[in-house]
Every structure is written in structure tokens, then in C-alpha cells.
């Protein structure tokens, strides 16, 4: 999920999202190391990389992330 958030983040916000996800990843690694689940964490990391690559390959390349400035509200009465 963390990789998907980074991948689908808006271009202007991608650096902030990446820093937050790295922080969350370090906390997750510290927790898994304390619980002796490092092997499961590595397997989950590799699986996540594969699934995110497939998502990017099949969907992400053809549907790029838009900008928040491109959002139009339908039936807005503003000129």
C-alpha cells in the first residue's frame, strides 16, 4: 500500500509522500525486527514490489496521475 501511495501521488506532493512512507517503512522494519518477523517482512516487500510494478505496467502508464488544478466541479455556477 505504501508503494502504491507513492506511485499515485500528485507530482508536487510526491517528495512529501515518499518521506512519510520511508518513515513508516522504517517503523515497520523496527517492529518486525523486534517481533522476529524480518523474513516475512522481506517476502511482503518483494511481493509488494512485484504487484506495484504490475499495476504500473498495466494501469499506471496509461492513466497518469493528474494535477489537483485539473479538477473540475460539474454544475458549478461560478463564471
Rosetta constraint file for C-alpha pairs under 8 A:
AtomPair CA 1 CA 5 HARMONIC 6.23 0.50
AtomPair CA 1 CA 48 HARMONIC 7.77 0.50
AtomPair CA 2 CA 6 HARMONIC 6.41 0.50
AtomPair CA 2 CA 21 HARMONIC 6.00 0.50
AtomPair CA 3 CA 7 HARMONIC 6.07 0.50
AtomPair CA 3 CA 21 HARMONIC 7.96 0.50
AtomPair CA 3 CA 48 HARMONIC 7.42 0.50
AtomPair CA 3 CA 49 HARMONIC 7.55 0.50
AtomPair CA 3 CA 52 HARMONIC 6.80 0.50
AtomPair CA 4 CA 8 HARMONIC 6.05 0.50
AtomPair CA 4 CA 52 HARMONIC 6.32 0.50
AtomPair CA 5 CA 9 HARMONIC 5.86 0.50
AtomPair CA 5 CA 17 HARMONIC 7.48 0.50
AtomPair CA 6 CA 14 HARMONIC 6.32 0.50
AtomPair CA 6 CA 17 HARMONIC 6.03 0.50
AtomPair CA 6 CA 18 HARMONIC 5.83 0.50
AtomPair CA 6 CA 21 HARMONIC 7.62 0.50
AtomPair CA 8 CA 65 HARMONIC 6.06 0.50
AtomPair CA 9 CA 13 HARMONIC 6.41 0.50
AtomPair CA 9 CA 14 HARMONIC 5.40 0.50
AtomPair CA 9 CA 17 HARMONIC 7.14 0.50
AtomPair CA 9 CA 65 HARMONIC 7.06 0.50
AtomPair CA 10 CA 14 HARMONIC 5.88 0.50
AtomPair CA 10 CA 65 HARMONIC 6.14 0.50
AtomPair CA 10 CA 66 HARMONIC 6.75 0.50
AtomPair CA 10 CA 67 HARMONIC 6.23 0.50
AtomPair CA 10 CA 68 HARMONIC 7.73 0.50
AtomPair CA 11 CA 65 HARMONIC 7.67 0.50
AtomPair CA 11 CA 67 HARMONIC 7.52 0.50
AtomPair CA 13 CA 17 HARMONIC 6.27 0.50
AtomPair CA 14 CA 18 HARMONIC 5.96 0.50
AtomPair CA 15 CA 19 HARMONIC 6.23 0.50
AtomPair CA 16 CA 20 HARMONIC 6.29 0.50
AtomPair CA 17 CA 21 HARMONIC 6.09 0.50
AtomPair CA 18 CA 22 HARMONIC 6.08 0.50
AtomPair CA 19 CA 23 HARMONIC 6.26 0.50
AtomPair CA 20 CA 24 HARMONIC 6.23 0.50
AtomPair CA 21 CA 25 HARMONIC 5.95 0.50
AtomPair CA 22 CA 26 HARMONIC 6.16 0.50
AtomPair CA 23 CA 27 HARMONIC 6.34 0.50
AtomPair CA 24 CA 28 HARMONIC 6.11 0.50
AtomPair CA 25 CA 29 HARMONIC 6.08 0.50
AtomPair CA 26 CA 30 HARMONIC 6.15 0.50
AtomPair CA 27 CA 31 HARMONIC 6.18 0.50
AtomPair CA 28 CA 32 HARMONIC 6.08 0.50
AtomPair CA 29 CA 33 HARMONIC 5.94 0.50
AtomPair CA 29 CA 38 HARMONIC 7.39 0.50
AtomPair CA 29 CA 41 HARMONIC 7.39 0.50
AtomPair CA 30 CA 34 HARMONIC 6.21 0.50
AtomPair CA 31 CA 35 HARMONIC 6.29 0.50
AtomPair CA 32 CA 36 HARMONIC 5.98 0.50
AtomPair CA 32 CA 37 HARMONIC 4.79 0.50
AtomPair CA 32 CA 38 HARMONIC 5.52 0.50
AtomPair CA 32 CA 41 HARMONIC 6.81 0.50
AtomPair CA 33 CA 37 HARMONIC 5.94 0.50
AtomPair CA 33 CA 38 HARMONIC 5.38 0.50
AtomPair CA 37 CA 41 HARMONIC 6.25 0.50
AtomPair CA 38 CA 42 HARMONIC 6.21 0.50
AtomPair CA 39 CA 43 HARMONIC 6.29 0.50
AtomPair CA 40 CA 44 HARMONIC 6.10 0.50
AtomPair CA 41 CA 45 HARMONIC 6.03 0.50
AtomPair CA 42 CA 46 HARMONIC 6.24 0.50
AtomPair CA 43 CA 47 HARMONIC 6.13 0.50
AtomPair CA 44 CA 48 HARMONIC 5.97 0.50
AtomPair CA 45 CA 49 HARMONIC 6.23 0.50
AtomPair CA 46 CA 50 HARMONIC 6.32 0.50
AtomPair CA 47 CA 51 HARMONIC 6.22 0.50
AtomPair CA 48 CA 52 HARMONIC 5.96 0.50
AtomPair CA 49 CA 53 HARMONIC 6.03 0.50
AtomPair CA 50 CA 54 HARMONIC 6.25 0.50
AtomPair CA 51 CA 55 HARMONIC 6.12 0.50
AtomPair CA 52 CA 56 HARMONIC 6.10 0.50
AtomPair CA 53 CA 57 HARMONIC 6.01 0.50
AtomPair CA 54 CA 58 HARMONIC 5.98 0.50
AtomPair CA 55 CA 59 HARMONIC 5.52 0.50
AtomPair CA 55 CA 60 HARMONIC 6.23 0.50
AtomPair CA 56 CA 60 HARMONIC 4.08 0.50
AtomPair CA 56 CA 61 HARMONIC 5.83 0.50
AtomPair CA 57 CA 61 HARMONIC 6.07 0.50
AtomPair CA 58 CA 62 HARMONIC 7.65 0.50
AtomPair CA 59 CA 63 HARMONIC 6.14 0.50
AtomPair CA 60 CA 64 HARMONIC 5.84 0.50
AtomPair CA 60 CA 65 HARMONIC 7.97 0.50
AtomPair CA 66 CA 70 HARMONIC 6.88 0.50
AtomPair CA 67 CA 71 HARMONIC 7.42 0.50
